[in-house]
Amino acid sequence: MNEKAFLIKYAEIGVKGRNRGVFEDALVRQIRHGLKRCEGEFLVHRTRGRIYVDVVSESYDYEETVDALQAVFGISAICPMKRTEDEGFEKLCRDVVDYVGEAWADRNITFKVYTRRARKDYPMESMEVSSAIGGVLLDAYPELRVDVHRPERMLHIEIREKIYLYSTEIPGPGGMPVGTNGKGMLLLSGGIDSPVAGWMIAKRGVKIDAVYFHAPPYTSDRAKQKVVDLAKRVARYSGPVWLHVVNFTDIQLYIYEKCPHEELTIIMRRYMMRIAEAIAQETECLGLITGESIGQVASQTMQSLAATDDACLMPVYRPLIGMDKREIIDLSEKIGTYETSILPYEDCCTIFVAKHPVTKPNLSVIKRHEHSLDEKIDELVKTALETRELIVADYEK
């Protein structure tokens, strides 16, 4: 059955105290944005600690709507509801019997009725409604059994201006509404890890911008499109991603010419961090986000990460830092980025990787070798920043 309303439940927002309304308003905005790509018209509103989505059009796509809501961070559960007019208790009883008949295919179960009465002028108290409705259901469906402690199904009745019935809770993604915890700059490559890192930080309420380092002709337009497609997949959850595409070729070639090859990856990463930080400062981001995990590759040892972090002043957030590859892959499959990430299009890091990269770089040695770049590197970085391309990546079904 395609119910015409949804109760939206949240978890963490409920403990925000005096700021709770700010977070609820943010969640309402994110829900409205997510539903823009769905067939039908919706009224999203909140009242007394509850958020509702009412379908106001004659038709809509139920599965599409639920799928869109499941991508909105801040939602812990989606409850499809039957909305009915308050035209007396007898009508409510008929509506409940009809609802259970349609919604509960298997009625050889235990159940409990729970009533929430927001309208105190309603002539019956919550416990009275629950008890009376329970009796009506037992008369209508003798196979049902009451269990008030551990019921197999819960029938919820919400009495407001209208009356809402629901018994199903569809899991939401959890987290916090995007935009309630500032903005971060994601270093987005074409690999498996960085899109997952962006998704995880967005789940904590952070708006995501991204930077991608492109190295034509060593990396193809297909590699660039792969990153754009990954940004669009992340945008399903985070909202539109402002993707800054930086031409990194001249910088890489200069580092390749002037620096020891075993240190190429570390020095290149340090300049990526510097450039990402410059863009982040310009766009009012509060930190950098990477997909690194300790020990996964040579550039992700503790020593390598310390050398990379030294290149910038902004905090660097690494949500995957303690995860193994299998866990990261599982998450990438869950959020829909895995199949795009494994497409065989090279990125700029793999093209210039050394045969025997240093795994325990000495920071003072790295800095000394970077001085060999002094003649041209500042101008190359300036040019890379000034010529970057901006792509607004938004989710496409």
Buried (B, 14 or more C-beta within 10 A) or exposed (E): EEBBBBBBBBBBBEEBEEEBEEBBBBBBBBBBBBBEBBEBEBEBEBEEEBBBBBBEEEEBEBEBBBBBBBBBBBBBBBBBBBBBEBEEBEEBBBBBBBBBBEBBEEBEBBBBBBBBBBEEEBEBEBEBBBBBBBEBBBEBBEEBEBEEEEBBBEBBBBBBEBBBBBBBBBEBBBBBBBBBBEBBBBBBBBBBBBBBBBBBBBBBBBBBBBBBBBBEEBBBEEBBBBBBBBBBBBBBBBBBBBBBBBBBBBBBBBBBEBBEBBBBBBBBBBBBBBBBBBBBBEBEBBBBBBBBBBEBBBBBBEBBBEBBBEBBEBEBBBBBBEBEEEEBBEBBBEBBBBEBBBEEBBBBBBBBBBEEBBBEBEEEEBBEBBEBBEEEBEEBBEEBBEEBEEBEBEBEE
